[in-house]
């Protein structure tokens, strides 16, 4: 990997992204990287969540490079080592500029140029990545973990579902239809005046289903942590095994969310939600059918359209 060091070390992901663009264009005075080093840097910038949360060995395996290549690239960029380089991505994940940085990267990488043909290529790239996310979610699914999750849902005394901001839609979808199948399902939302302290009412025998993608919403993580401390069981649906939510429980379902979309791709998360609902309905059998019929009768009685 041929590199030439420079004196302007990036201090955030946006600056690193600008540096990569300058290198790619061959600007005067820009850092020189070999084609392989440029490809490696572009690959890292295309997967900020993974870079920020993975160790160097796992990252090397995913990119099919020796970890020493990552270290050499980091030093060529002016960092003392890979950890200092990785710190930029971790700070970006924790900050408020997460989505804008992804949008800027999408544009700077030339993935969203002008013209109908280019836009069609972008649409195809997005579709292909979503299909890859779905495939990864299914292939990485541990059937024992999924079945245990179903048992937890069926057997729980009370169920609280929490997912805020980007994860709110999937949390509502899960809570709404889970309430068709069984009693004592509640969606936790600050919109209804529900705060983290409500987790103090949870105890052993209760289940919290937490949905959170990077960057994780602090209220969701705090609620789940408090619920676990109160003795409740946590089922986490997240997009990375190194997330804060995943660190709180052994019951984790992963929904990969890679790709060029500058918000969190949610297709794989909704797939997991539908898999859970289908399995729960199957496990409950006639009880599920009876519960659904009661709900349908109520809807008909109230003339709800």
N, C-alpha and C positions, 0 to 999 in steps of 0.2 A: 504494500500500500504506500504509494509515493505521496508525501505531503510536505508542505512548507509552512512552518508556523508563522503566526502574525501576532501583533501586540494588542489588538482590540478584541478582547475576550467578551463574548456576549454575556449580558447580565440577566436576560430573560428569554423566554421562548420566541417572542416576537423578534428580538434582535438576532437570535440564532436563525430564524426563518429568513430574515432579510439577508443575513450572511450567506445562507445556502443559495438564495436567488442570485446574489452577486457573483458567487462562485460559478453557478450554472451559466450565467451570461458571459463570464469571462471579463468582468469589468476591470478597468485599469486599477492596479494596486490591490486587487482582491486576493484573498488567500487562494493558493493553488492546492487542489486536491486531485488525486488520480481519479479516473473514471469510476473505479470500484469504491473508492472512499466517498465520492459524490453520491453514488447509488446507496451506500450504507447510510449516509446522513439523511438523504431523502426518505429512506425507509423508516428511520427513527422518527422523523418529523411527521410521518403519516400515521403513526401509532402512539401518540403521546401518553395515553392512559397506560398502555402496556410498558412503555419505557419508564414511566414514573413509579410503577408498582412492582415490576419484576426485578429479580436479582440478575447479575451480569451473566451467570451461567445459563439461566432459563432464557434470557433474551438472545444469547448467542445461539442456542438450540433452535429457537423460533426463526431466526434470520439465517440460520445455516452458516454461521461464521464462528471463528474461534474467538472466545472472550477477549483475547489479547488484541484483536482487531478493533474492538470497541474502545479499549484503553488507549490504543495508539491514536484513534480518531479523536478522542476526547482531549488528549495532550496536544495534538496538532491544532485543535481549536483554541488552545490556550488554557485549558483546565489542568489542574494538578493530577486528575485521574478521572475515572468513570463516575465515581460517586459525586464529585463536584459538578460534572456534566449532568447527571441524573437529577440533581437538586433543582435545576431549572424547571424540569418537567413536573416535579412534585410541587413546587411553588405555584406553577401554573394551574395544576389541578385543584389546589386549595384556594386559588384566587377567584375573583369575579369575572375575569376575562377569558374563561375557558371556552365559551362558544364563539366569541369574536375571534379568538386566536385560530380556532379551527376553520372559521369562515375565511380568514385572511390566508391561511395555508392553502385552502381549496383554490382560491383565486390566484395566488402567487405560483402555485404549481402548474398553472395553465390548464387545470381540469375544468374550468368554466369559461372558455373563450367565447367570443361572439360568434354568431352564425347558427343557423338551424342544424347543420350537420354536426357541429361541435356539441351543441346542446343534446342532440340525440345520442352522441357517444357518451356524454355525461350521464344521461338517463340510463343507458345500458350498463354503465359501470356501477351505478347505484343499485340497479336491480340485481346484477351479478353478485355484488357484495352482500346484499340482503339474503340472497339464496345461499351464499356461503355461510352467513351467520346462522341461518336456519339449519343447515346441514351440520355445522359445528355444534349447535345446541343439542341436536338429536344424537349425534355420534358421541358427544361427551357426557350424555345423560347416564347416570348410574341408576339402573332399574331398582336397586335396593333402596337408594336414597329417595327416589320418587315414590316408591310404595310406602316407605316410612312416612313421607310427607302426607300421603293420603290418609294413613292411619291416624296421624296426629290431628288432621282436620275432622275426621269422622268422630274421633273419641273425645275431642276437647270439650270442656264445659262451656267456655265462652271463647269466641274468636274475635280478635281485634285486627283489622287490616289497616296498615299505614303505608302510604306512599305519597310524597308531596312533590310539588313542582313538576318536573318532567315525568315522574312516575305516577302522578295522580290519576291519569286516565286509566292506566292498567290496574291500579289499586281499586278504583271505582268499579271497573268491569268485573274484577274478581269478587269484590264484596257484594255487588248487586246480584250476581247470578249464584253465588254461594248461598245467599239468603233465600233463594228459591229452593235450595236442597235441604237446608237444616236451620234450626233456630239459633238464636244468640250469636248472630254475626253483626259486627259493628265496624263501620269505617271510621277511622280516626282522622279528623280534619280540623285544623285551627279555624277554618271558615265557619264551623259550627260552635266556636268558642271552646273547643277542646284543647287543653294544654298538655304538656309533658307530664304534669302531675297526675293526670288521669291514669297513668300507668301504675300508680300506687294501688289501684283497686284490683289489679291482676295478681293472681297467686298460682300456686301449683295446681295443675289441671287445666289451666287456661293456655291459649295459644295466641301468639302474636305472629302475623305474617307481615314481614317488612319488605318493601320493595324500594330499592335505592340504587341508582346508577351513578357513576362518577360524573361530575363532582357530587358527592353525597350531601343531602340536606341535613344539616346539624340536628334539627328538631326530630327528624325520623330516627337518626342514630341514637339520640339521647332517649327518646321514648322506648326504643327497643332495649337499650342498655338498662334502663330503669325497670322495665318489665321483667327482664332476666334476673335482675337483682331481687325482685319481689317473688321469684320462684316460677314465673311463667316460662313456657317453652317458646323458642323463637325459630321460625322458618324463614330463611332469607332468600329472596330472589334478587340477584345482582349480576353485574356484568364482569366481575373480576374476583378471583379467589382471594386476592389480597385486599379487598375492600374492608372498611371498618365494620360494616354490617356482617360480613362473613366471619370476621374475627370473634364475633359474639356467640356463635353457635356452631354445632356440628351438622346442622340440617341446612344445607345450602344447595340451591338450584341455580345454575349459571346460564345466563342468556348473553352470548357473545354479541358485542355491539361495535364491530370494527367497520371501517369504510369511509368514503369521501363525504358523507352527509355531515354537515357541520353542527347539527344537534345530535343527540343520542339516538341511533337507530333502535326502534322499539319492536320490530317485527318478531324477533326471537323471544322477547319477553311475553308478548301476547300469545305466542305459541305455547310457552310453558304454562301460562294461565289456563289456556284451553285444555291442555293435557291434564292438568290438575283437576279441573272441573269435570272432565269426562271420566276420569278414574274415580273421583269421589262419587259421582252419580252411579257408576257401575258398582262400587263397593256398597253403597247404601241400598241398591236394588229397589224393591217395592216401596220402601220408605221414601226414597227420592221421588218416585213417580207420584206417590200420594201427596207429598209436599208441593210439588209443582202444580198438581191439579187444584189444590187448595188456593194457591196463589192465582191461578188462572180464573178460578171462580170469583175471587175477590176483585180481580181486575174487571171481569165482566159485570159484576154487581155495581161497581162504581162507574161503569161505562167509560173506562179509561181507554183512550185510543193510542 
